[in-house]
């Protein structure tokens, strides 16, 4: 869900619930601006009029209990089973320094085997890119959005308290990486631009046994195609996500 302009006032969101076994249920959070709330929700409801498995909820995403206790969320999501929570392009609008506490409320409500995906503006902490990150942060601060923090990787890790971070690619360390490099679809055809190097992403898994793969704990089971591509130093065009 794409974020829209945010006006002054309390942060708010549209939460999209997508239940349906056998895959985990999905809770997508996205900021929205109060003046456009009615338009966004009405448009979404019109698009989903004949869709019985996707629902919009208006709530403050920075008040987790407002989202978690919303009647529609409780009606359509079974929190006793794994759920995928997508904080994509949202948390950089959270300007307080207690991100771990905020996310802990969501994570504590999720069953073992659940996943949390985050994408966030990044301060790469390099002489070339940090000044760019600070300039972009200032632009967001003085724009209708009113916020847009560029955090370091160390600060971003606080948003995944107690989660097992999934490696962002074959042979990679489990950590935040550049958004465009998280399990890429294939080899890059051009270098990343400076702006693209100021966005990071990570996926974390809630309590449970580590994912096991052919290369040891914390990796994915590979098909023969994927294993061949890895041996040849190539990125597979697709990946098979299966647990042992």
C-alpha positions in Angstrom: 0.0 0.0 0.0 1.5 3.3 -1.0 1.7 6.0 1.6 -0.1 9.3 0.9 0.5 12.8 2.1 0.3 13.3 5.9 -1.1 16.4 7.4 -0.4 17.8 10.9 -2.0 15.9 13.7 -1.8 12.4 15.1 -0.4 9.7 12.8 -3.0 7.5 11.2 -3.0 4.5 8.9 -4.8 2.2 6.7 -4.4 -1.4 7.7 -5.2 -4.0 5.1 -6.1 -7.5 6.4 -5.8 -10.4 4.0 -6.8 -13.7 5.7 -6.8 -17.0 4.0 -5.1 -20.3 4.6 -2.8 -22.0 3.9 -0.5 -19.0 3.7 -0.1 -16.8 6.7 -2.5 -13.9 7.1 -1.2 -10.5 6.1 -1.4 -7.1 8.0 -0.2 -4.3 5.8 0.3 -0.9 7.5 0.5 2.4 5.6 0.4 6.0 6.7 -2.3 8.3 5.4 -3.2 12.0 5.7 -6.3 12.9 7.6 -7.7 15.2 4.9 -7.6 12.4 2.4 -8.7 9.6 4.7 -12.3 9.5 3.5 -11.2 9.5 -0.2 -8.7 6.8 0.3 -11.0 4.5 2.3 -13.9 5.1 -0.1 -11.7 4.3 -3.1 -10.3 1.2 -1.5 -13.7 -0.1 -0.4 -15.0 0.5 -4.0 -12.2 -1.5 -5.4 -12.8 -4.3 -2.9 -16.6 -4.3 -3.0 -16.6 -7.9 -4.5 -13.4 -9.0 -2.6 -14.3 -10.8 0.6 -10.8 -11.5 1.8 -9.2 -8.0 1.8 -10.4 -5.2 4.2 -9.3 -1.6 5.0 -9.1 -0.4 8.6 -8.6 3.2 9.7 -6.4 3.4 12.8 -3.3 5.0 14.2 -0.4 2.7 13.3 1.8 4.2 16.0 -0.7 3.1 18.6 -0.5 -0.7 18.1 -3.4 -1.5 20.3 -5.7 0.7 18.1 -4.8 -1.6 15.2 -4.6 -4.9 17.0 -7.9 -4.4 18.9 -9.9 -3.0 15.9 -13.0 -5.2 15.4 -12.3 -5.8 11.8 -8.7 -6.9 12.5 -9.9 -9.3 15.2 -12.7 -10.6 13.0 -10.6 -11.5 10.0 -7.1 -12.3 11.4 -6.4 -15.3 13.6 -3.6 -14.3 15.9 -3.2 -17.8 17.1 -1.7 -18.6 13.7 1.3 -17.1 11.8 0.7 -13.6 10.4 2.9 -11.5 8.1 3.2 -7.8 9.2 4.4 -5.4 6.5 5.8 -2.1 7.7 6.8 -0.9 4.3 7.6 2.8 4.0 5.9 3.5 7.3 8.4 3.5 10.2 10.5 6.4 8.9 7.5 8.5 9.7 7.8 7.5 13.4 10.0 10.1 14.9 10.2 8.9 18.5 13.2 6.9 19.7 11.3 4.0 21.2 10.9 2.0 18.0 11.7 -1.3 19.8 8.8 -0.7 22.2 6.4 0.2 19.4 7.2 -2.9 17.4 7.3 -5.1 20.5 3.6 -4.5 20.9 2.9 -5.9 17.4 5.4 -8.7 17.7 4.1 -9.9 21.1 0.6 -10.3 19.5 1.9 -12.5 16.7 2.2 -16.3 16.8 5.5 -18.2 16.4 6.3 -18.5 12.7 5.0 -15.0 11.9 7.1 -12.7 9.8 7.8 -8.9 9.9 9.0 -7.1 6.8 10.4 -3.5 7.1 11.6 -1.0 4.5 13.0 2.3 5.8 15.0 5.3 4.7 18.7 4.7 5.5 21.6 6.8 6.6 24.5 4.8 5.1 27.0 6.6 7.3 29.4 7.4 4.5 30.9 10.7 3.6 29.3 10.6 0.2 25.8 9.5 1.2 25.1 10.8 4.7 24.9 14.4 3.6 22.4 13.3 0.9 20.3 11.5 3.5 20.2 14.5 5.8 19.1 16.8 2.9 16.3 14.4 1.9 15.3 14.2 5.5 15.0 18.0 5.7 12.9 18.0 2.5 10.5 15.5 4.0 10.3 17.4 7.2 9.3 20.6 5.4 6.9 18.9 3.0 3.2 18.0 3.4 4.4 14.6 4.7 5.9 16.4 7.7 8.3 13.5 8.5 10.8 11.1 7.0 13.7 10.0 9.2 16.8 8.5 7.8 18.1 6.0 10.4 21.4 4.1 10.5 21.4 0.3 10.4 22.1 0.1 14.1 18.9 2.2 14.7 16.9 0.1 12.3 17.7 -3.1 14.1 15.8 -1.9 17.0 12.6 -2.3 15.0 13.0 -6.1 15.0 13.3 -6.9 18.7 13.6 -10.6 19.5 13.2 -11.7 15.8 15.4 -14.0 13.8 16.5 -11.9 10.9 16.4 -13.7 7.5 19.6 -13.5 5.4 18.9 -11.1 2.5 20.5 -13.4 -0.1 22.6 -16.5 -0.6 25.6 -16.5 1.7 24.6 -13.1 3.1 24.7 -12.1 6.8 21.2 -11.8 8.4 20.8 -8.0 8.7 19.3 -5.0 7.0 20.5 -4.5 3.4 19.7 -2.0 0.6 16.1 -2.5 -0.4 17.0 -3.1 -4.0 19.4 -5.9 -3.0 17.1 -7.9 -0.8 16.7 -11.2 -2.6 16.9 -9.5 -6.1 15.0 -11.0 -9.0 18.2 -11.2 -11.1 21.5 -9.5 -11.9 21.4 -5.7 -11.8 21.5 -4.0 -15.2 22.8 -0.7 -13.8 24.4 0.5 -10.6 22.2 1.7 -7.8 21.7 5.5 -7.7 22.7 7.5 -4.6 19.1 7.8 -3.6 18.5 4.0 -4.0 21.4 3.5 -1.6 19.5 5.4 1.1 16.8 2.8 1.6 17.1 -0.5 3.6 15.0 -3.5 4.2 14.9 -6.6 6.3 12.6 -9.5 7.2 12.4 -11.0 10.7 10.8 -14.2 11.9 9.1 -14.6 15.3 9.9 -17.3 17.8 10.4 -20.8 16.5 13.0 -23.2 15.2 15.5 -21.6 12.9 15.0 -22.0 9.2 17.1 -24.9 7.9 18.6 -25.1 4.4 21.2 -27.0 2.4 23.9 -24.5 3.6 23.1 -24.7 7.3 20.9 -23.0 9.9 19.2 -19.7 8.9 19.1 -20.4 5.1 16.4 -21.6 2.7 16.1 -25.0 1.1 17.3 -24.7 -2.5 16.0 -26.3 -5.7 18.6 -27.8 -8.1 18.2 -24.7 -10.3 18.9 -22.4 -7.4 21.9 -24.4 -6.2 23.4 -24.4 -9.7 22.9 -20.7 -10.0 24.6 -20.1 -6.6 27.6 -22.4 -7.5 28.0 -20.3 -10.7 27.9 -17.1 -8.8 24.6 -16.0 -10.3 21.4 -14.8 -8.6 18.5 -17.1 -9.5 15.6 -15.6 -11.4 13.2 -17.0 -8.8 13.6 -18.5 -5.3 11.6 -21.3 -3.6 10.7 -20.5 0.0 10.2 -23.8 1.7 10.9 -24.9 5.2 12.4 -28.3 6.0 
